[in-house]
Amino acid sequence: MNKHLSLHMARPTESALDTGRRNLLKMTSMGIFAAGVASTIIAPAFAQSPLQPGNEWDKTFVKSDHVDHQKVTFKNRYGITLAADLYQPKNISGKLAAIAISGPFGAIKEQSSGLYAQTMAERGFITLAFDPSYTGESSGEPRHVASPDINTEDFSAAVDFLGLLPTVDRERIGIIGICGWGGMALNAAAVDKRIKAVVASTMYDMTRVMSKGYNDSMTQQQRTQTLEQLSQQRWKDAENGTPELGPIYNELKGDEPQFMVDYAEYYKSPKRGFHPRAINSNGSWTITNPLSFMNMPLLSYINEISPRPILFIHGEKAHSRYFSETAYEKAAEPKELMIIEGANHVDLYDRIDVIPFDKLTDFFQKNL
């Protein structure tokens, strides 16, 4: 066993993976790659959420009495205004280490990333949970598109913002990417040397799953067919003057694999992660959203993160576990892969008793 591998468990059963492949390929034929991404029809009123920064509490988790919270905005390198929640420990003394956090793919700062941010602020870090470009309260038109380039830039823009705060030591900034933003975080850390440590939690490599399917099961014929459909969709969008949205997603019909049930349980349940601004709860990606992910591998330069440390965290029973395992193998030292026994993919979104916050705290205290 590799000394940096915290725990190694058996992979998901082949039958479960086969079921997942069939469902993904069925979605692929429609030109949509779910990968845990909700695709729901957006009402016209939901097309653009006006940004009104304030300190009102609108999260899916309980507010902590141990941190100060403030809504903030900042611009990325492309001029897009990003909305974020800044969490700071009360009674700050001196300059502190800071962490920028985003994800999952299709989620917003009021959900998982905010929970991570508030919890890490309770543990002594200044944290920033932000909405990626084109989503949530952040700006960008058209709404509800993603980009491996622009969303990588979003992390660096968050580092810009944190480094200008008088309470932050700009030589001690790290990042956390959750789910699809795990891949974005790794890509950002590879190119932005100001980032001193990076965590990818329950990671998805969105460029890999969109271009190759789950477990790289997409055939060349299927890929060609998907690209043909996406290309033809561009004509429709050009004629209509607006991008068409995907079909309803995360509304179960009864024949979905377990991981899709898990997504719906989180994003659709008011008791867990439902939020009206979240794409995965109450919105959809555009049909052509996969285009920029189809031929732009996010993790091409993951080895260039070294000598800065990487911590991968994934659930033992997560269908997405192979993303972290293969990324871990490609990454250079120092690196660590922590497998959480019994956990599925979305358990690491909000299960306080499952997310290894003690490990996260120790990792950043040692490396920032």
FENURTA-V905002 format. One record per helix or strand of 2 or more residues. SS is the DSSP state (H for helix, E for strand). FROM is the first residue (numbers start at 0). LEN is the number of residues. If there is no record, write none. Layout:
BEGIN
ss=SS from=FROM len=LEN
ss=SS from=FROM len=LEN
END
This chain:
BEGIN
ss=H from=13 len=15
ss=H from=43 len=3
ss=E from=66 len=9
ss=E from=80 len=9
ss=E from=95 len=8
ss=H from=111 len=11
ss=E from=125 len=5
ss=H from=147 len=16
ss=E from=167 len=11
ss=H from=179 len=12
ss=E from=194 len=7
ss=H from=205 len=7
ss=H from=213 len=3
ss=H from=219 len=21
ss=H from=257 len=10
ss=H from=278 len=4
ss=H from=286 len=7
ss=H from=301 len=4
ss=E from=308 len=7
ss=H from=320 len=10
ss=E from=334 len=6
ss=H from=346 len=4
ss=H from=356 len=11
END
